[in-house]
Amino acid sequence: MKDQLAIAGGTPVRAQGYPEWPVHDEADEALLLEALRSGRWGGYPEPGPYNARFCEAFAAFQGSKHGILMVNGTVTMEVALKALGIGWGDEVIVPGLTFAATAYAPMAAGALPVVVDIEPKSWGIDAEAVEEAITPRTKAIIPVHAGQIVCDMDALTAIAAKHNLHIIEDCAHSPGKQWRGRGVGSFGAFGSFSHQSSKILTAGEGGSLLTDNEELAQKAHSIIDCGRPKDPAGEVYTFGCNYRLGELHAALLCGQLEKFNAQMLERAENARYFMERLKEIDGVRALHLDERVTRLSFYRFIVAITPEAFGGVPNSIVCNALDAEGIGCWVGYEPMSKYPLFQPKLSRLPVAVQYADRLDPRKWSLPVAERAGLVEQIYLDEGMFRAGRAGIDHLIEAFAKLQRNPDALRKAANK
Ligand SMILES: Cc1ncc(COP(=O)(O)O)c(C=O)c1O
């Protein structure tokens, strides 16, 4: 039967799959070979030549003055907090729907993450909830620009200015995005980017900090290089360790950055077509894209489903069914209150500091994040947005096919 769901043995909507990630070519091979033959594989002395070349180009692309490259997009945030002098006894406000790293990083720096809800339209951190959570101990906010969205940076920068707080933007999903014509990662003290293997600017592993502040850049360089001085006089030591990225990874990032702009534009064009076509499908909405987002880029494109439009089943079942139709997707991160990867109780922090009850998930109120993460959220693979309009048409058809088969979805849910 043509309309039978692939999850129930029918023919998939998109049997041929979508373009794979990562993408590499002869230019990447040449760069890697050059780095290999140079004999300088490590990250010391920091920064190495490929490291410096990538940082300069990436910071310029994103509209920041300085880049600091390191081992991943988790320690980036820990280093940013340490460079700002944030640690024991301080609080850092983070959103309730994000990867564990956003909340882990403050703990690694010795600070308490204070988890607040997201706002319902875009799922960016809720500016009102941020303001309510501020105490005399609050030192920073880490907004996460998840998927295609940018958090309300006008509201957040105003709150930060009013309460004398730092902003560190978690831009792990966000190379290329602009808010009011300005690159994300440049609105606060630091922007943090991930170059982990699934990310859209990748070397397999790696992370970048961007900043406009020269002194903060020097501190961050020092922290990731065992505390060695990076100021022009070579006098200022910090307390640091080795978070350097090797030159082979840095060379690969140079090659990947060359290709990034074209990939971003292709994804954005197809995403706009997708958003148009999505109007035909009740019960699936793209996260609200604020009109102040002036350049669209994304790691995954996030949609919210209404379970009632899919026989009452949650996102996990819809994802399995889409996957079977050849549509690569994922339910995304669980809300921080239910997230197995985020384990504050395994840290000694809750017994070591005052006010640690703020780390008790039972005391959090995250209704929007919990519904989003457990019921509604679907992360659509980026490759779907590099397969032309036909690739999007298949995606739309897969959603429509699922909606025509609510009984089969319910059956899959009861298995
Ligand atoms: C929102 C967010 N922040 C931070 C990270 C951490 O990046 P990394 O894996 O490079 O440590 C990720 C990675 O998935 C992420 O999605």
The ligand as an ORCA input file, in Angstrom:
! r2SCAN-3c Opt
* xyz 0 1
  C      24.211     24.319     22.819
  C      25.541     23.630     22.946
  N      26.482     24.169     23.737
  C      27.695     23.604     23.883
  C      28.023     22.437     23.232
  C      29.339     21.800     23.507
  O      30.183     21.693     22.438
  P      31.348     20.596     22.424
  O      30.731     19.297     22.059
  O      32.288     21.111     21.375
  O      31.962     20.568     23.777
  C      27.076     21.847     22.378
  C      27.392     20.598     21.655
  O      26.536     19.857     21.239
  C      25.806     22.450     22.246
  O      24.854     21.925     21.471
*
